[in-house]
């Protein structure tokens, strides 16, 4: 049984689950917050602004997805 101090007893898989869960929740909270800007009683926007937002989010999401396809980081070798 592993103790709760999260020291060396925490496996890489357990650490991933703990950290990724929090980070995904933060992303989802941020997106929910952004969606509140869609309230036309409070805000005004145009298509150009929306396109910049979606392009930035899509680009960063694609970059994040691609980072998971690399199985090993690049290493220097002679």
Secondary structure, 3 states (H helix, E strand, C coil): CCCCCCCCCCCHHHHHHHHHHHHHHHHHHHHHHHHHHHCCCCCCCCHHHHHHHHHHHHHHHHHHHHHCCCCCCCCCCC
